[in-house]
C-alpha cells in the first residue's frame, strides 16, 4: 500500500519537475527527462523491494535474498540499461522525440520491477 502511495506521489512530483524543467531551462537534454522519470518511480520500487526482504534477526546470519527480490532487482537493472541504450540510440540516429516521451521512457524503465516487487507483498 505504501509503495503505491509513494509511486503516485513520486510520478506526480517528477512530472511537475519535468514541466518546470521544460519551461525554465531552454536547453534541457533528453537524459534529464529520462532521469526525472527514473527518480519518480525509484522510491516506490525501493519501498516494495525492502518489503520483500526478511526481517532483521538479532544474530548475524548469512541469509540469501528471496528469489522475488533477486528477480525484481535484476529486472530493474535491465530496465535502466535497456532504456538508457534506447535513449543513446535515438540520439545517435538524430531522431528527436517530444521531451515528455523521454520522461515516460524513464518511468517505464522501472514499472516491471516495481510490479514484480508489489506482487511479492
N, C-alpha and C positions, 0 to 999 in steps of 0.2 A: 504494500500500500504506500509506504513512504517513498519507494522508488518511483512510483507513478507520479506522485506529487512533485518530487524533485525533478523528474523528467519534464513535466509540464512547465514548471517554473523556469527550468534551465533553457528549454527550447524557446519559450516566450522571451526570456531575457536575452538570449543570443540573437533572436530575430530583431529585437529592439536595437541591440548593439550594431547589427548589420545595417539596419536602416540608418542609424546615426552615422555610421562609417560612410555610407553611400552619400549622405547629404553633406557631411562636413569635410571629408577628405576627397580631393579631386583625383588623386592617383591611387585609389585602392586596388591592390593586386588580388587576383583570384585566390591566392593562398591565404590571405587574411580572412576572406569569407568562409573558405573551407575550414580553417582553424576555428572560427567562431561557431560553425556548425558542430564540429567535434566537441568543443568546450560546452556546448549547450546540453548534450546528452551524456557526456562523460560522468558527471556526478551521479546521475540516475543509474548508469551501469555499475558504477563503483558501489553504490548502496546495495544494489541487488547482488553483486558479486560477493560483498562482505557478508551478506545474509546466507550465502552458501557455505561459508567456512564454519567448521565446527567450533564450539565454544572453547575458550582458552582454559586449559587444565591447570591445576595447582603445580603439578610436576611438569618438568620439561621432557617432552617425548617427541620423537620424530614421527609425525603422522603425515601421510600423503594427502594431497589435496583431493577433495571429492572429484569424481570424473566430470560432473557437470561444470564445476568451477574451472577445471583444466580446459574443457571444450569451449566454454564461454570466453576465457582469456585468449585462446588460440584464434577463435573467430573474430574477436575484437582486433587483434593484431593483424590478421589477414585483411579485415575490412579497411583498416587505416592504410596499410601498404597498398592495397588494390586501388583505393580511391586516390591516393597520392600519385600512383602510377598513371591513372586515368587523367588526372589534372595535368601532369607533366606532358603526357602525350598530346592533350588538347592544345597546350601552349606551344609545343614544338611544331605542330601542324599549322599553327596560325589561326586556328578556328576559335572564335570567341563566342561565348555564351553570355546571357544576362548574368550579372553578378549574383543574383539571388539563387541561380542554379548551382553555383559553387557552394553556397551555404547549404542548400538541400543535399548536395553530394556529401558534405561533411556530416550532416545529421544521419543520413542513410548509412554511413560507414559503421556506425555503432548499433544500429537498430537490431540486426540479427543477434549479436552478442548479448544485448540487453534483454531481448525476448527469451533467449536460452537461459539467462540467469533468473529471469522472472518465473519461468516455468518451474525452476528448482525450489521455489519457496514452499 
